[in-house]
């Protein structure tokens, strides 16, 4: 996609929030090479790039399993976090909710508490440089509800250290949503927010179940909602934001699955349709290194679907509105963004 330099410059200047970002997917090939060297393994940038070349969701999952196998110690996680915090600051991201694959940590018999302590320290440093970071503890759906409950119990003690939500990723078709109701009831009773990946490779009914059965406050991806006007109306009425990741949807084949074979170009993404239907929409990168993208490029991808700069500004504002922050902090960030809009002459 050709870059619109005027639009790119406008968006780059905006203070932004990113709400759907997996830490383990932020490792650029150069970072992976450095990380592997820490463990006595020699890799080249070209070898990592080849691992990041895939055409469907399963290929992505296999690459994700491979790259996360290099994260073995708390300092490894802190290293990649600090590296990505630099990237977020470059993009003028002032607030991020970063997902941690705690279900995978447990599966690998790592110590999530020690890992999180190292990450919390890195986030404290980032705050001094103007980047506010909070965390989401995430589970792998296909591991089942018992493993999910294990992670939920690990999340609760860290609420005062910036763990704001519990999320569920993985294969949304592997285990029915209703089997996780007890887990989501538990996390809500302990003051954590609820997130669910749904409507990525599954259909619109998965989005409905995430909202109605699990009480999801935001939906990861959710693009399949466009196939059912009733589901879009549900999201619009209840003000349930979708965390939209256009490049991810293209690279994993989720977009082609939704739109049909041969129709999965960036312009086919439903973000504009969802926005115009009144569904709250935010933009994010998902796994930016693994999809060769960044947040500015996701805004440009959304623009390619027909959204103008004022509509993109509204989406950026929605990112702050959907953040799991105290109202006073949220309003400060929103006002800072609105000041930029006034300076740019943008009124919507």
GIVEN-V657813 format. One record per residue. N is the residue number from 1. RES is the residue in one small letter. OMEGA is omega in radians with two decimals (none if undefined). Layout:
n:N res:RES omega:OMEGA
n:N res:RES omega:OMEGA
//
This chain:
n:1 res:x omega:3.10
n:2 res:x omega:-3.07
n:3 res:x omega:3.03
n:4 res:x omega:-3.00
n:5 res:x omega:3.13
n:6 res:x omega:3.11
n:7 res:x omega:-3.12
n:8 res:x omega:3.14
n:9 res:x omega:3.13
n:10 res:x omega:-3.09
n:11 res:x omega:-3.10
n:12 res:x omega:-3.11
n:13 res:x omega:-3.07
n:14 res:x omega:2.85
n:15 res:x omega:-2.99
n:16 res:x omega:2.99
n:17 res:x omega:3.02
n:18 res:x omega:-2.99
n:19 res:x omega:-3.12
n:20 res:x omega:-3.01
n:21 res:x omega:3.13
n:22 res:x omega:-3.10
n:23 res:x omega:-3.05
n:24 res:x omega:3.12
n:25 res:x omega:-3.12
n:26 res:x omega:-3.01
n:27 res:x omega:3.05
n:28 res:x omega:-3.12
n:29 res:x omega:3.13
n:30 res:x omega:3.11
n:31 res:x omega:3.12
n:32 res:x omega:3.11
n:33 res:x omega:3.11
n:34 res:x omega:-3.13
n:35 res:x omega:3.13
n:36 res:x omega:-3.14
n:37 res:x omega:3.09
n:38 res:x omega:-3.11
n:39 res:x omega:3.07
n:40 res:x omega:-3.12
n:41 res:x omega:-3.11
n:42 res:x omega:3.07
n:43 res:x omega:3.02
n:44 res:x omega:3.08
n:45 res:x omega:-3.12
n:46 res:x omega:3.11
n:47 res:x omega:3.11
n:48 res:x omega:3.13
n:49 res:x omega:3.11
n:50 res:x omega:3.08
n:51 res:x omega:-3.12
n:52 res:x omega:3.12
n:53 res:x omega:-3.13
n:54 res:x omega:-3.02
n:55 res:x omega:-3.14
n:56 res:x omega:-3.05
n:57 res:x omega:-3.13
n:58 res:x omega:3.10
n:59 res:x omega:3.08
n:60 res:x omega:-3.12
n:61 res:x omega:3.14
n:62 res:x omega:3.09
n:63 res:x omega:-3.14
n:64 res:x omega:3.11
n:65 res:x omega:-3.12
n:66 res:x omega:-3.03
n:67 res:x omega:3.13
n:68 res:x omega:3.10
n:69 res:x omega:3.12
n:70 res:x omega:3.11
n:71 res:x omega:-2.97
n:72 res:x omega:-3.06
n:73 res:x omega:3.10
n:74 res:x omega:-3.12
n:75 res:x omega:3.04
n:76 res:x omega:3.13
n:77 res:x omega:3.13
n:78 res:x omega:3.12
n:79 res:x omega:-3.10
n:80 res:x omega:3.09
n:81 res:x omega:3.14
n:82 res:x omega:3.12
n:83 res:x omega:-3.11
n:84 res:x omega:3.06
n:85 res:x omega:3.09
n:86 res:x omega:3.13
n:87 res:x omega:3.13
n:88 res:x omega:3.11
n:89 res:x omega:3.09
n:90 res:x omega:-3.10
n:91 res:x omega:-3.10
n:92 res:x omega:2.98
n:93 res:x omega:-3.12
n:94 res:x omega:3.12
n:95 res:x omega:3.12
n:96 res:x omega:2.93
n:97 res:x omega:-2.99
n:98 res:x omega:-3.11
n:99 res:x omega:3.08
n:100 res:x omega:-3.13
n:101 res:x omega:-3.07
n:102 res:x omega:3.07
n:103 res:x omega:3.11
n:104 res:x omega:3.09
n:105 res:x omega:3.14
n:106 res:x omega:3.12
n:107 res:x omega:-3.14
n:108 res:x omega:3.11
n:109 res:x omega:3.02
n:110 res:x omega:-3.13
n:111 res:x omega:-3.10
n:112 res:x omega:3.13
n:113 res:x omega:3.13
n:114 res:x omega:3.11
n:115 res:x omega:-3.11
n:116 res:x omega:3.09
n:117 res:x omega:3.11
n:118 res:x omega:3.13
n:119 res:x omega:3.11
n:120 res:x omega:3.11
n:121 res:x omega:3.11
n:122 res:x omega:3.13
n:123 res:x omega:3.09
n:124 res:x omega:3.07
n:125 res:x omega:-3.12
n:126 res:x omega:3.14
n:127 res:x omega:3.11
n:128 res:x omega:3.14
n:129 res:x omega:3.03
n:130 res:x omega:3.12
n:131 res:x omega:3.11
n:132 res:x omega:-3.11
n:133 res:x omega:2.93
n:134 res:x omega:-2.88
n:135 res:x omega:3.05
n:136 res:x omega:3.02
n:137 res:x omega:-2.97
n:138 res:x omega:3.10
n:139 res:x omega:3.09
n:140 res:x omega:-3.01
n:141 res:x omega:-3.06
n:142 res:x omega:3.05
n:143 res:x omega:3.03
n:144 res:x omega:-3.04
n:145 res:x omega:-3.14
n:146 res:x omega:3.09
n:147 res:x omega:3.10
n:148 res:x omega:3.12
n:149 res:x omega:3.08
n:150 res:x omega:3.14
n:151 res:x omega:3.10
n:152 res:x omega:3.14
n:153 res:x omega:3.08
n:154 res:x omega:-3.08
n:155 res:x omega:-2.97
n:156 res:x omega:-3.09
n:157 res:x omega:-3.06
n:158 res:x omega:-3.12
n:159 res:x omega:-3.11
n:160 res:x omega:-3.14
n:161 res:x omega:3.01
n:162 res:x omega:3.01
n:163 res:x omega:-3.02
n:164 res:x omega:-3.02
n:165 res:x omega:3.05
n:166 res:x omega:-3.12
n:167 res:x omega:3.12
n:168 res:x omega:3.08
n:169 res:x omega:-3.14
n:170 res:x omega:-3.08
n:171 res:x omega:-3.05
n:172 res:x omega:3.12
n:173 res:x omega:-3.01
n:174 res:x omega:-3.08
n:175 res:x omega:-3.12
n:176 res:x omega:-3.10
n:177 res:x omega:-3.04
n:178 res:x omega:3.14
n:179 res:x omega:-3.12
n:180 res:x omega:-3.09
n:181 res:x omega:-3.14
n:182 res:x omega:3.12
n:183 res:x omega:-3.11
n:184 res:x omega:3.03
n:185 res:x omega:-3.13
n:186 res:x omega:-3.06
n:187 res:x omega:3.11
n:188 res:x omega:-3.13
n:189 res:x omega:3.12
n:190 res:x omega:2.97
n:191 res:x omega:3.09
n:192 res:x omega:3.07
n:193 res:x omega:-3.02
n:194 res:x omega:3.12
n:195 res:x omega:3.11
n:196 res:x omega:2.91
n:197 res:x omega:3.13
n:198 res:x omega:3.12
n:199 res:x omega:3.03
n:200 res:x omega:3.02
n:201 res:x omega:3.07
n:202 res:x omega:-3.10
n:203 res:x omega:-3.10
n:204 res:x omega:3.11
n:205 res:x omega:3.09
n:206 res:x omega:3.08
n:207 res:x omega:3.13
n:208 res:x omega:-3.12
n:209 res:x omega:3.13
n:210 res:x omega:-3.13
n:211 res:x omega:-2.98
n:212 res:x omega:-3.10
n:213 res:x omega:-3.04
n:214 res:x omega:3.11
n:215 res:x omega:-3.12
n:216 res:x omega:3.11
n:217 res:x omega:2.96
n:218 res:x omega:3.13
n:219 res:x omega:3.02
n:220 res:x omega:-3.10
n:221 res:x omega:3.07
n:222 res:x omega:-3.02
n:223 res:x omega:-3.14
n:224 res:x omega:3.10
n:225 res:x omega:-3.10
n:226 res:x omega:-3.12
n:227 res:x omega:-3.10
n:228 res:x omega:-3.13
n:229 res:x omega:-3.13
n:230 res:x omega:3.11
n:231 res:x omega:3.07
n:232 res:x omega:3.13
n:233 res:x omega:3.09
n:234 res:x omega:-3.14
n:235 res:x omega:-3.13
n:236 res:x omega:-3.10
n:237 res:x omega:-3.10
n:238 res:x omega:3.14
n:239 res:x omega:3.09
n:240 res:x omega:-3.11
n:241 res:x omega:2.97
n:242 res:x omega:3.05
n:243 res:x omega:-3.01
n:244 res:x omega:-3.11
n:245 res:x omega:-2.98
n:246 res:x omega:-3.08
n:247 res:x omega:3.07
n:248 res:x omega:-3.12
n:249 res:x omega:3.09
n:250 res:x omega:-3.03
n:251 res:x omega:-3.12
n:252 res:x omega:-3.09
n:253 res:x omega:3.14
n:254 res:x omega:-3.12
n:255 res:x omega:3.12
n:256 res:x omega:3.09
n:257 res:x omega:-3.13
n:258 res:x omega:-2.99
n:259 res:x omega:-3.11
n:260 res:x omega:-3.07
n:261 res:x omega:3.09
n:262 res:x omega:-3.08
n:263 res:x omega:-2.97
n:264 res:x omega:3.01
n:265 res:x omega:-3.07
n:266 res:x omega:-3.10
n:267 res:x omega:-3.13
n:268 res:x omega:-3.10
n:269 res:x omega:-3.05
n:270 res:x omega:-3.06
n:271 res:x omega:-3.14
n:272 res:x omega:3.11
n:273 res:x omega:3.13
n:274 res:x omega:3.13
n:275 res:x omega:-3.09
n:276 res:x omega:3.06
n:277 res:x omega:3.11
n:278 res:x omega:3.10
n:279 res:x omega:3.06
n:280 res:x omega:-3.06
n:281 res:x omega:2.96
n:282 res:x omega:3.13
n:283 res:x omega:-3.12
n:284 res:x omega:-3.04
n:285 res:x omega:-3.13
n:286 res:x omega:3.12
n:287 res:x omega:-2.89
n:288 res:x omega:-3.14
n:289 res:x omega:-3.09
n:290 res:x omega:3.11
n:291 res:x omega:3.13
n:292 res:x omega:-3.13
n:293 res:x omega:2.96
n:294 res:x omega:-3.01
n:295 res:x omega:3.09
n:296 res:x omega:3.14
n:297 res:x omega:3.09
n:298 res:x omega:3.05
n:299 res:x omega:3.09
n:300 res:x omega:3.08
n:301 res:x omega:3.10
n:302 res:x omega:3.11
n:303 res:x omega:-3.13
n:304 res:x omega:3.11
n:305 res:x omega:3.07
n:306 res:x omega:3.11
n:307 res:x omega:3.14
n:308 res:x omega:-3.01
n:309 res:x omega:3.12
n:310 res:x omega:3.07
n:311 res:x omega:3.07
n:312 res:x omega:3.08
n:313 res:x omega:3.10
n:314 res:x omega:3.10
n:315 res:x omega:3.10
n:316 res:x omega:3.09
n:317 res:x omega:3.14
n:318 res:x omega:3.09
n:319 res:x omega:3.08
n:320 res:x omega:-3.14
n:321 res:x omega:-3.09
n:322 res:x omega:-3.09
n:323 res:x omega:3.09
n:324 res:x omega:-3.11
n:325 res:x omega:2.97
n:326 res:x omega:-3.05
n:327 res:x omega:-3.10
n:328 res:x omega:3.10
n:329 res:x omega:-3.14
n:330 res:x omega:-3.12
n:331 res:x omega:3.09
n:332 res:x omega:3.14
n:333 res:x omega:3.11
n:334 res:x omega:-3.12
n:335 res:x omega:3.09
n:336 res:x omega:3.11
n:337 res:x omega:-3.14
n:338 res:x omega:3.05
n:339 res:x omega:3.08
n:340 res:x omega:3.14
n:341 res:x omega:3.12
n:342 res:x omega:3.14
n:343 res:x omega:3.13
n:344 res:x omega:-3.14
n:345 res:x omega:-3.12
n:346 res:x omega:3.08
n:347 res:x omega:-3.14
n:348 res:x omega:none
//
